[in-house]
Amino acid sequence: MFGCLVAGRLVQTDALQVASDKFVFNLPDYAHLNHVVVFMLGTVPFPAGMGAAVYFSFPDPASGPVWQLLGFISNDKPSAIFKISGLKAGVGGTHPFGTVAFPASPSVAQVGVSVEALEQLAQQIPVSSAAVSTVDSYLQFTRKMLDGLYNYAASFAVSQAQMTPSPSETFIPSSCLLRWYESFQRRMAQNPNFWRS
């Protein structure tokens, strides 16, 4: 029912079923992983009112697995990308997987998928560092950066009467910077990825 994908590796569909509604993927050599994608295969939908919580756990043979909630998938959102490079080992909480045995290798982490009611999923809070940046956050960052640049440049503004000749300085009219700023904002609103072309 589920698949797991890490960039540069083959798709994993060999989840170990540890309970009727719990599945675990092993991720070898996890230290070099940045993101993981968990998705439904499309062969079997969730029953009505159900979805799945996605967890991540670092190997820790001394204290046992500590699971961190990454987020959710459902029939309406059948796949999700999670950032795992910012997670901290040993940080986490209770988990629905019981005593899932870790592989013998200390370099193998695990992704757990727990099928649960959508009402329960809505009440759970994923770790914030697992969220992958969205277009909205890039757009927000760009606007803040442009505001900062314009405000910084405007703080040096002087009228033409206040200018003193300085052969080593080049002056740019603030109206030129303002026009560029407005044009850039308009283009960002039309297509946030225009700068890639």
C-alpha positions in Angstrom: 0.0 0.0 0.0 3.0 2.4 0.7 6.2 3.3 -0.9 9.3 5.2 0.3 11.8 7.1 -1.9 15.1 8.7 -1.1 16.9 10.7 -3.8 19.5 8.6 -5.7 18.0 5.3 -4.6 15.5 2.8 -5.9 11.9 3.1 -4.7 11.2 0.9 -1.6 7.9 -0.9 -1.5 9.1 -3.6 0.9 7.7 -2.2 4.1 7.8 -4.6 7.0 4.3 -5.0 8.4 4.6 -5.0 12.2 0.9 -4.9 13.0 -2.3 -4.9 10.9 -2.0 -1.1 10.6 1.7 -0.4 11.1 4.5 -0.6 8.6 8.2 0.1 8.7 10.8 0.9 6.0 14.5 0.4 6.7 16.8 3.3 5.5 20.4 2.1 5.2 23.2 4.6 5.4 20.8 7.3 6.8 23.6 9.7 7.7 23.8 10.8 4.1 20.0 11.4 3.6 18.4 14.8 3.5 14.8 14.1 2.5 12.4 11.1 2.3 9.2 10.8 0.3 6.4 8.6 1.6 3.5 7.8 -0.8 0.6 5.6 -1.4 1.1 3.2 -4.3 -2.4 3.8 -5.6 -3.5 0.2 -5.5 -5.4 0.4 -2.2 -7.0 3.6 -0.9 -7.4 4.3 2.8 -10.8 3.4 4.2 -13.1 6.4 4.6 -12.0 8.6 7.5 -8.5 7.1 7.7 -5.0 8.3 6.8 -1.5 7.6 8.0 1.0 9.2 10.3 4.6 9.1 9.1 7.4 8.7 11.7 11.2 8.6 11.6 13.6 6.9 14.0 17.3 7.0 14.4 19.0 3.7 15.4 19.9 3.7 19.1 20.7 0.2 20.4 21.3 1.5 23.9 17.9 3.1 24.6 15.7 1.7 21.9 13.9 3.5 19.1 12.7 7.0 19.6 10.2 8.0 17.0 9.6 11.5 15.6 6.3 12.4 13.9 7.1 13.8 10.4 3.6 14.4 9.1 0.7 12.7 7.4 -0.6 11.2 4.1 -4.2 10.5 3.2 -6.4 9.8 0.1 -6.5 13.6 -0.4 -2.8 14.0 0.0 -1.3 10.6 -1.1 2.4 11.7 -0.9 4.6 13.9 1.2 8.2 15.0 1.3 9.9 15.2 4.7 13.2 16.8 5.6 15.1 14.4 7.9 18.6 16.0 7.8 17.6 18.5 10.6 16.3 15.9 13.0 18.1 15.2 16.2 18.8 11.7 17.4 17.3 10.8 20.8 14.6 13.5 20.5 11.1 12.2 20.2 8.3 10.6 22.0 5.9 7.7 22.3 5.1 5.9 19.2 2.6 3.4 17.9 5.0 0.7 16.8 5.5 -1.2 20.0 9.0 -2.8 20.3 10.0 -2.8 16.6 13.4 -4.4 16.4 16.0 -2.3 14.7 18.3 -4.0 12.2 21.7 -5.0 13.6 23.5 -2.2 11.7 23.8 1.1 13.5 23.7 3.0 10.2 20.1 2.0 9.4 17.3 4.3 10.4 13.6 3.6 10.0 10.5 5.3 8.6 7.2 4.1 10.2 3.7 4.5 8.7 0.8 4.1 11.1 -2.8 4.0 9.7 -5.0 6.1 12.0 -8.3 8.0 12.0 -8.1 11.4 10.3 -9.5 12.9 13.5 -6.5 11.6 15.5 -4.1 12.8 12.8 -5.4 16.3 12.9 -4.6 16.5 16.6 -1.0 15.4 16.3 1.8 17.9 15.9 4.8 17.0 13.6 8.3 18.1 14.4 8.7 21.5 12.7 12.1 20.8 11.2 10.7 18.0 9.1 8.6 20.4 7.0 9.9 21.0 3.6 10.0 24.6 2.4 7.1 25.6 0.2 6.7 28.1 -2.5 4.9 30.4 0.0 8.0 30.4 2.3 10.2 31.3 -0.7 7.8 34.0 -1.7 7.7 35.3 1.8 11.5 35.3 2.1 11.9 37.1 -1.3 9.5 39.8 -0.3 11.2 40.4 3.1 14.6 40.5 1.3 13.4 43.0 -1.2 11.8 45.1 1.5 15.1 45.0 3.4 17.1 46.0 0.4 14.9 48.9 -0.5 14.7 50.2 3.1 18.5 49.9 3.4 19.1 51.8 0.2 16.5 54.4 1.0 18.2 55.1 4.3 21.1 56.7 2.3 18.7 58.9 0.2 19.7 62.6 -0.1 18.1 65.2 -2.3 19.9 66.6 -5.3 20.6 69.8 -3.4 22.3 67.9 -0.6 24.6 65.9 -2.9 28.2 66.7 -2.8 30.3 65.9 -5.9 32.3 62.7 -5.4 34.1 61.3 -8.5 34.5 57.9 -6.9 30.8 57.4 -6.2 28.0 56.3 -8.6 24.5 57.4 -7.7 21.4 55.5 -8.7 18.0 57.3 -8.5 15.8 55.7 -5.9 12.9 55.8 -8.4 14.9 53.3 -10.5 15.3 50.9 -7.6 11.6 51.4 -6.7 10.5 50.5 -10.3 12.7 47.4 -10.3 11.3 46.4 -6.9 7.7 46.7 -8.1 8.4 44.9 -11.4 10.1 42.0 -9.4 7.1 41.7 -7.0 4.7 41.6 -10.0 6.7 38.9 -11.7 6.9 36.9 -8.4 3.1 37.1 -8.0 2.6 35.8 -11.5 5.2 33.0 -11.3 7.3 32.4 -8.1 9.8 30.4 -10.1 10.3 32.9 -13.0 13.9 33.5 -11.8 14.8 29.9 -12.7 14.4 30.5 -16.4 
